[in-house]
Amino acid sequence: MSTTIGYEHIRVLDVTPSPAGADRLLGAVDKIHESGRSAVAIAADALLLVAAGLVTGVGPARVALLATVVVAGLYVSRRYVARSTTQTQGVLWYPASIAAPFAMTMLGVAVLGERLGLKPGRIADVAIAFGAALVGLRALTWAVLSTTRRRGRGLRPTLVVGTGPVADTIVRKLGEYPEAGLDPVGVLPLTSGAGAGRGVAIGATLADLPELVWSAGIRQLVIAPEGDLNVGMAECIEGCDGLDVDVAVVPPLAELFLSPGHVSQIGGLPLLPMARPATRERVQPGKRVFDIVVAALVLLMTAPLLAVVAIAIKLGDGGPALYRQRRVGFRGEPFRLLKFRSMRAGADREVIGLAHRNATDGLLFKVVDDPRVTRIGRIIRRYSIDELPQLLNVIRGDMSLVGPRPLAVDPEDFGTMDGRRHSTLPGVTGYWQVSGGNGLTYQEMVKLDLAYIENWSLWLDIRLLLRTVPALVYRHGPW
């Protein structure tokens, strides 16, 4: 058992080793419960689905095929991902997570039912059995995890970064709700002069964070900002870069309304899980194939419109129809983005003279009633027709249909937080286009882009694409 060291609920790490076999078994249960991208979670689901299918009376060969299809559907829709314990408390999170891809997969099975030799009634029985088996397995794993965690086993050493009443509340809540799986072992001040550290962080500062995470075996950070949310946050995230640690932040009230679906809670304390700080490429199975197929279809359907627009631009002032602009893309590498030219030729050279009219913030640059925009340009900009040539960028592999919007700045202009937007391909559309577009601030755009990267799935891409058209018609902001 852990012991207190002068501050209630702050503990020192238990140096008594647990049986290796028991730890491995509990770790496997944890991976299955979080539906992590691991062989044990995928294999457990597959075997359970086969068993559930056999109960319905479907033959072994068909059951094995159906189980493989369902597991593949969940995998491609990115339902097997690493999750923190703050996201996987209880059981209800799991059916909410798999509902859409599971329903779509079983609908596809129903369409192909005759070829599989299955009647609609039998397919319905299989779907019910499969769904009950998957949810039931998470109910069992949660019962095991919550019981063992209350006994002090399987807890993740947690460092609270911050000071003041919020940090104190976090420490207290984590101690009162051990089933959340987080064991508070120290408090580290987020800024200099904010007080002394406690627990394993005694005498440490934010500059010592990487060494502290490594030496104390920290698995989870909970950041408790006081006042300005950005104070110390960038340094904290940068300090965790490359480390095997999960991060969550106590959001301000406004953040709860921005992304309510992503907020977890422990004993009523809201926590917003953040993407793993480690820099790595995002593995997104199926996304590239989906991009190429949809982009090619849209190009074919809009070919007459593209031809008319190109001719109109050319006849307007005799300049080129296409405009190639340097943008920052995947891994921070520049590429040439294609657009229909909506400004007069040589408009780039006039940017400096219009800098005082910039109506936005951060790395964004927008001018209300930009005098450089041509008559044809205003029309095609109103409905984002000027963006359609970017479908060629998608086919070439420079961009994706959905993703963070690439910006026309230097790669060095990005900091620690907004630079994480480049961990995936930039997109033609994305979260911020359907959530406010040009009416959003730069920081709001960054938050939405990072939320997209963390929560990506093919189903999310489809939803954002479907929401893009009405967002263009009823767009927000002054442009």
C-alpha positions in Angstrom: 0.0 0.0 0.0 1.1 3.6 -0.6 1.7 6.0 2.3 1.0 9.7 2.7 4.0 12.0 3.1 2.7 15.1 4.7 -0.1 16.0 2.3 -3.4 14.2 2.2 -3.8 11.9 -0.8 -0.3 12.5 -2.0 1.5 9.2 -2.0 5.0 7.8 -2.6 5.4 5.0 -5.1 5.2 1.5 -3.7 8.6 0.0 -4.0 7.4 -3.6 -3.3 7.3 -5.4 -6.7 4.0 -7.1 -7.6 4.0 -10.6 -9.1 5.0 -10.2 -12.8 2.3 -12.6 -13.9 -0.5 -10.8 -12.0 0.7 -7.4 -13.5 0.7 -8.8 -17.0 -2.8 -10.2 -16.6 -4.1 -6.9 -15.2 -2.4 -5.1 -18.0 -4.1 -7.3 -20.6 -7.5 -6.7 -18.9 -6.8 -2.9 -19.1 -6.0 -3.1 -22.8 -9.2 -5.1 -23.5 -11.3 -2.6 -21.5 -9.9 0.5 -23.3 -10.2 -1.3 -26.6 -6.6 -0.4 -27.3 -4.8 -1.1 -30.6 -3.2 -4.3 -29.3 -3.3 -7.9 -30.3 -4.8 -9.0 -27.0 -7.8 -6.6 -27.3 -8.5 -7.5 -31.0 -8.1 -11.2 -30.4 -10.3 -11.1 -27.3 -13.1 -9.4 -29.3 -12.7 -11.8 -32.2 -12.9 -14.9 -30.1 -15.9 -13.6 -28.1 -17.7 -12.7 -31.3 -17.2 -16.2 -32.7 -18.6 -17.7 -29.5 -21.6 -15.3 -29.5 -22.3 -16.1 -33.1 -22.2 -19.8 -32.6 -24.9 -19.4 -29.9 -27.3 -18.0 -32.5 -27.0 -21.2 -34.6 -24.9 -19.8 -37.4 -22.3 -22.2 -38.8 -18.6 -21.8 -37.7 -17.4 -20.7 -41.2 -20.0 -17.9 -41.5 -19.5 -16.9 -37.8 -15.8 -16.6 -38.3 -16.3 -14.4 -41.5 -18.9 -12.2 -39.7 -16.6 -11.8 -36.7 -13.7 -10.8 -38.9 -15.8 -8.3 -40.8 -17.0 -6.6 -37.5 -13.5 -6.5 -36.0 -12.1 -5.1 -39.3 -14.9 -2.5 -39.3 -14.1 -1.4 -35.8 -10.4 -1.3 -36.6 -10.7 0.8 -39.8 -13.0 3.2 -38.0 -10.3 3.7 -35.4 -12.1 2.2 -32.5 -9.0 0.3 -31.4 -6.8 3.2 -30.0 -4.8 3.9 -26.9 -7.1 5.7 -24.4 -6.3 7.1 -21.0 -8.1 5.8 -17.9 -10.0 9.1 -17.6 -11.8 8.2 -20.9 -12.7 4.6 -20.1 -14.4 4.8 -16.6 -17.4 2.6 -16.4 -19.0 0.8 -19.3 -21.3 3.4 -21.1 -18.4 5.0 -22.9 -17.9 1.8 -25.0 -21.3 1.4 -26.7 -21.3 5.2 -27.4 -17.9 4.7 -29.1 -18.7 1.8 -31.3 -22.4 2.4 -32.1 -22.0 4.1 -35.5 -19.3 1.9 -37.0 -20.9 -1.3 -35.6 -24.3 -0.3 -37.0 -22.8 0.5 -40.4 -20.9 -2.8 -40.5 -24.0 -4.8 -39.7 -26.0 -2.9 -42.2 -23.4 -3.9 -44.9 -23.8 -7.5 -43.7 -27.6 -7.2 -44.0 -27.2 -6.0 -47.6 -25.0 -8.9 -48.5 -27.2 -11.3 -46.4 -28.4 -13.4 -49.4 -24.9 -14.0 -50.7 -23.9 -15.1 -47.2 -26.9 -17.4 -47.0 -28.4 -15.6 -44.0 -31.9 -14.4 -43.6 -32.7 -10.9 -42.1 -34.0 -12.4 -38.9 -30.8 -14.4 -38.4 -28.6 -11.4 -39.1 -30.6 -9.4 -36.5 -29.9 -12.2 -34.0 -26.2 -12.1 -34.8 -26.1 -8.3 -34.4 -27.8 -8.4 -31.0 -25.5 -11.3 -29.9 -22.4 -9.4 -31.1 -23.3 -6.1 -29.5 -24.2 -7.8 -26.2 -20.9 -9.7 -26.2 -18.7 -6.7 -26.8 -20.5 -4.5 -24.2 -20.7 -7.4 -21.8 -16.9 -8.0 -22.1 -16.3 -4.4 -21.1 -18.7 -4.7 -18.1 -16.6 -7.7 -17.0 -13.2 -6.0 -17.5 -14.5 -2.9 -15.6 -15.6 -5.0 -12.7 -12.1 -6.5 -12.5 -10.4 -3.1 -12.9 -12.5 -1.2 -10.5 -12.1 -3.9 -7.8 -8.4 -4.2 -8.1 -7.9 -0.4 -8.3 -9.8 0.1 -5.0 -7.3 -2.3 -3.5 -4.4 -0.2 -4.7 -3.4 -2.4 -7.6 -3.0 -1.3 -11.3 -2.9 2.4 -10.5 -1.0 4.8 -12.8 1.4 7.1 -11.0 0.0 10.6 -11.7 1.6 14.0 -11.4 -0.6 17.1 -11.0 0.9 20.1 -12.7 -0.4 23.3 -11.2 -1.0 25.0 -7.8 -3.9 26.5 -5.9 -7.4 25.3 -5.2 -7.8 23.5 -8.5 -4.7 21.4 -8.0 -5.8 20.6 -4.5 -9.2 19.5 -5.7 -7.6 17.2 -8.3 -5.4 15.5 -5.7 -8.4 15.0 -3.4 -10.7 13.7 -6.2 -8.1 11.2 -7.4 -7.6 9.9 -3.9 -11.3 9.6 -3.3 -12.0 7.8 -6.6 -9.2 5.2 -7.1 -11.3 3.3 -9.7 -10.3 6.1 -12.1 -6.9 4.3 -12.1 -4.8 7.4 -11.2 -2.6 7.6 -8.1 -1.5 11.2 -7.3 2.2 11.0 -6.3 3.1 14.6 -6.6 2.2 18.2 -7.4 4.5 20.3 -9.6 4.1 24.1 -9.9 3.1 25.2 -13.5 4.9 28.5 -13.2 7.9 29.8 -11.3 7.1 31.5 -8.0 3.9 29.5 -7.7 5.0 27.6 -4.6 6.9 24.5 -3.8 6.3 21.1 -5.3 4.9 18.2 -3.2 5.3 14.5 -3.2 7.8 13.2 -5.7 8.0 16.8 -7.1 9.5 18.3 -3.9 12.1 20.9 -5.0 11.3 20.4 -8.7 10.4 23.0 -11.3 8.7 22.7 -14.7 12.2 22.4 -16.3 12.7 19.2 -14.4 9.5 17.6 -15.8 11.1 15.2 -18.3 13.5 13.8 -15.7 10.7 13.6 -13.1 8.4 11.7 -15.5 11.2 9.2 -16.2 12.6 8.8 -12.6 9.2 8.5 -10.9 7.6 6.4 -13.6 4.8 8.9 -14.2 2.1 7.6 -16.5 -0.4 10.5 -16.4 -0.2 14.3 -16.1 -3.2 16.3 -15.0 -2.7 20.0 -15.7 -4.5 22.5 -13.5 -4.0 25.9 -15.1 -4.8 29.0 -13.0 -5.9 32.1 -14.8 -4.6 32.2 -18.4 -4.9 28.7 -19.8 -1.8 29.2 -22.0 0.6 30.1 -19.2 3.1 27.3 -18.8 1.1 24.9 -21.0 3.4 25.0 -24.0 6.5 24.4 -21.9 4.7 21.5 -20.1 3.7 19.8 -23.4 7.1 20.4 -24.9 8.7 18.8 -21.8 6.7 15.6 -22.4 7.5 15.4 -26.1 8.6 11.8 -26.8 7.7 10.5 -23.3 5.2 7.6 -22.7 2.8 9.7 -20.7 -0.9 10.7 -21.1 -2.0 14.3 -20.5 -5.3 15.7 -19.4 -6.2 19.3 -18.5 -8.9 20.7 -16.3 -10.7 22.9 -18.9 -12.2 26.3 -18.3 -16.0 26.7 -18.5 -15.8 27.8 -22.2 -14.0 24.6 -23.1 -16.8 22.5 -21.8 -19.2 24.1 -24.4 -16.6 23.9 -27.2 -16.1 20.1 -27.0 -18.6 18.6 -24.5 -18.3 15.1 -26.1 -14.6 14.9 -25.3 -14.7 15.9 -21.6 -14.3 13.1 -19.1 -14.9 13.5 -15.4 -13.7 12.0 -12.1 -16.1 12.6 -9.2 -17.6 15.6 -11.0 -14.2 17.1 -11.9 -14.1 17.7 -15.6 -11.0 16.6 -17.5 -10.2 17.1 -21.1 -7.8 14.4 -22.4 -5.2 15.6 -24.8 -3.4 13.8 -27.7 -0.3 12.0 -26.6 2.6 14.6 -26.7 5.0 12.1 -28.3 5.7 13.2 -31.8 4.7 10.4 -34.2 2.8 9.9 -37.4 -0.9 9.2 -37.1 -1.8 5.8 -38.5 -5.2 6.2 -40.1 -6.1 3.0 -41.9 -8.5 3.4 -44.9 -8.2 7.2 -45.0 -6.0 7.4 -48.1 -8.2 5.0 -50.1 -11.3 6.9 -49.0 -9.6 10.3 -50.0 -8.6 9.1 -53.5 -12.0 7.5 -54.3 -14.1 10.5 -53.1 -11.8 13.1 -54.6 -11.8 11.4 -58.0 -15.6 11.1 -58.0 -16.1 14.8 -57.0 -13.6 15.9 -59.8 -15.6 13.9 -62.4 -18.9 15.2 -61.2 -17.7 18.9 -61.1 -15.6 18.8 -64.3 -18.1 21.0 -66.3 -18.1 23.5 -63.5 -14.3 23.5 -63.2 -14.0 24.2 -67.0 -16.5 27.1 -66.9 -14.8 28.7 -63.9 -11.3 28.3 -65.5 -12.6 30.0 -68.7 -14.3 32.8 -66.8 -11.1 33.6 -64.8 -9.0 33.6 -68.0 -11.4 35.9 -69.8 -11.7 38.2 -66.9 -8.2 39.6 -66.9 -6.1 37.3 -69.1 -4.2 35.9 -66.1 -3.7 32.2 -65.2 -6.8 30.3 -64.0 -4.9 28.4 -61.3 -2.9 29.8 -58.4 -0.2 27.9 -56.7 0.6 28.9 -53.1 3.2 27.6 -50.7 1.6 26.1 -47.7 2.9 24.1 -44.7 1.8 20.5 -44.7 2.5 17.0 -43.2 5.5 16.9 -40.9 5.9 20.7 -41.4 7.0 20.2 -45.0 6.0 22.9 -47.5 4.0 22.0 -50.6 2.2 23.9 -53.5 -1.5 24.2 -52.9 -3.8 24.6 -55.9 -6.6 27.1 -56.1 -8.6 28.9 -58.7 -7.1 32.4 -58.8 -9.6 34.7 -57.1 -7.3 37.8 -56.9 -5.7 40.0 -59.5 -2.3 38.9 -60.8 0.6 39.8 -58.4 -1.7 40.1 -55.4 1.0 38.5 -53.2 3.2 41.6 -53.5 0.5 43.7 -52.0 0.3 41.8 -48.7 2.6 44.2 -46.8 0.5 47.2 -47.6 -2.6 45.5 -46.3 -1.1 44.1 -43.1 -2.8 46.9 -41.0 -6.2 45.7 -42.2 -5.7 42.1 -41.0 -9.0 41.2 -39.2 -7.9 38.0 -37.5 -5.1 36.9 -35.1 -2.3 34.4 -34.8 -0.9 33.1 -38.0 -4.1 33.8 -39.9 -4.4 36.6 -42.4 -7.8 37.8 -43.6 -8.9 41.2 -45.0 -12.5 42.2 -45.0 -13.5 43.5 -48.5 -10.1 42.7 -49.8 -9.4 45.1 -52.7 -7.3 42.5 -54.5 -10.3 40.1 -55.1 -11.7 40.1 -58.6 -15.4 40.1 -59.6 -15.2 36.4 -60.5 -13.2 35.8 -57.4 -15.9 37.1 -55.1 -18.4 34.7 -56.6 -16.2 31.6 -56.4 -15.0 32.5 -52.9 -18.5 32.8 -51.6 -19.2 29.1 -52.2 -15.6 28.0 -51.9 -15.5 26.9 -55.5 -11.9 28.3 -55.6 -10.9 25.4 -53.3 -12.0 22.6 -55.7 -8.6 22.3 -57.4 -7.2 21.1 -54.1 -8.8 17.7 -54.9 -5.8 17.3 -57.2 -3.6 17.9 -54.1 -5.6 15.1 -52.4 -5.0 12.7 -55.3 -1.3 13.6 -55.4 -1.0 12.9 -51.6 -0.2 16.5 -50.5 -3.6 16.8 -48.7 -6.5 14.8 -47.4 -10.2 15.6 -47.8 -10.5 16.3 -44.1 -7.8 17.6 -41.8 -6.2 20.7 -40.3 -6.2 23.6 -42.8 -2.6 24.3 -44.2 -1.4 27.8 -43.6 0.6 30.1 -45.9 3.5 30.8 -43.4 7.0 29.5 -42.7 7.3 26.2 -40.8 9.4 28.0 -38.2 6.5 30.3 -37.3 4.7 27.4 -35.5 5.1 26.8 -31.8 4.9 23.6 -29.7 1.1 23.4 -29.6 0.1 24.6 -33.1 2.9 22.7 -34.6 1.2 19.4 -33.6 -1.3 20.1 -36.4 1.3 18.8 -38.8 1.1 15.2 -37.4 -1.4 14.4 -40.1 -2.1 15.5 -43.7 -3.7 18.9 -44.1 -7.3 18.9 -45.3 -9.6 20.7 -47.8 -12.1 20.9 -45.0 -12.1 20.2 -41.3 -13.6 20.9 -37.8 -13.1 24.6 -37.9 -14.8 25.1 -41.3 -18.0 23.5 -40.0 -17.8 25.0 -36.5 -17.5 28.7 -37.3 -15.1 29.1 -40.1 -13.6 32.5 -40.4 -15.5 33.6 -37.3 -13.1 31.6 -35.1 -9.9 32.9 -33.5 -6.6 31.3 -34.2 -6.4 29.5 -30.9 -10.0 28.1 -31.3 -8.9 26.8 -34.8 -5.9 25.1 -33.2 -8.0 23.5 -30.5 -10.4 22.1 -33.0 -7.6 20.8 -35.3 -6.0 19.0 -32.3 -9.4 17.6 -31.3 -9.8 16.2 -34.9 -6.3 14.6 -34.8 -7.0 12.9 -31.5 -10.5 11.6 -32.4 -10.1 10.8 -36.1 -12.1 8.0 -37.7 -13.5 7.4 -41.2 -17.0 8.0 -39.7 -15.8 11.4 -38.4 -14.5 12.3 -41.9 -17.8 11.4 -43.4 -19.7 13.5 -40.9 -17.5 16.5 -41.5 -17.8 16.2 -45.2 -21.6 16.1 -45.0 -21.6 19.1 -42.7 -19.3 21.1 -45.0 -22.0 21.9 -47.7 -24.5 23.5 -45.3 -21.6 25.3 -43.5 -20.6 26.9 -46.8 -24.2 28.0 -47.5 -24.7 29.4 -44.0 -21.2 30.4 -43.2 -20.2 32.5 -40.3 -17.8 35.4 -40.2 -17.3 38.5 -42.4 -15.9 36.6 -45.5 
